[in-house]
Amino acid sequence: MRFILIIIGTVLAVLFIAKIISGKKFESMVSELDSGSFPMNQLYIVGLSWSQKGILKLKGKKAADLKMYAALLYEQQYADYYANIAWAEAITFAHLFLTISFLLAAIAFGSAALILLAGVFLSVLLVIFSLENMKNELSKRAAECEAQLPEVVSTMAILVNSGMILKEAWNTVADRGEGTFYNLMRRASENMKNGYTDVDAIFLFGKESNSSEIKKFTSALIQNLERGGAELSIFLMNQSSELWNAKKQLLLQKGEKASGKLLAPIAIIFIGIMIIVMTAAFAGPLF
């Protein structure tokens, strides 16, 4: 059995090295990747090499999902690139950790089953992480944008009421803020400058936010613009009021959930105190 593990581990290691050599042509694709978002990215050439053909080629629903996430996160023109990077990351991690697992299992043969189980489990977790990472990033971005939406709409309402047209108010708010939401607003501003209509740029902004709350707001805003925008200032003021109320309700709900989570540690502490008191009470007559 140890001999079989050695053979499998050696074959996987040789294949890994071979793919590094054959994947040298992909080095330019991974050299500029952010190591924080894409750990061990220099090894992704292994996954890129594997994914060029055969059953490991990116295709089907998984390809469509990854490209959709990448388009929202990194813009449409980079969708194919980041989808393939995420796929290559998953393949690379799976190959690397399976190789390590089989070799370690052969070395520490007494714990081979445990090592293999842990290695397979870790490989699966890393594959899931790689394939779901962009989706998770979009969810975080949506939550961050929703938290900033009431403040942005309030500021825009004030600027429009002061006499600015929507485009000017949008650009002013976008230029003054920092964070993901304002970056998306600046991207929309650039789209407006590059030939997009205000309606198209705002629609794309809502789509890129990946937030149902923001999509709802942008849809209502677009409808107002298509009707001529005569009541734009009133619309923004109403939206600002509704969004702030919704945010207050959300904060109250989060507070209630947080207080509920505190019940468990409080109960544990109370039980601990009771045990100490009862122990002291029973031990008292012994001294």
Secondary structure, 3 states (H helix, E strand, C coil): CHHHHHHHHHHHHHHHHHHHHHHHHHHHHHCCCCCCCCCCHHHHHHHHHHCCCHHHCCCHHHHHHHHHHHHHHHCHHHHHHHHHHHHHHHHHHHHHHHHHHHHHHHHCHHHHHHHHHHHHHHHHHHHHHHHHHHHHHHHHHHHHHHHHHHHHHHHHHHHHHCCCCHHHHHHHHHHHCCCHHHHHHHHHHHHHHCCCCHHHHHHHHHHHHCCHHHHHHHHHHHHHHHCCCCCHHHHHHHHHHHHHHHHHHHHHHHHHHHHHHHHHHHHHHHHHHHHHHHHHHHHHHHC
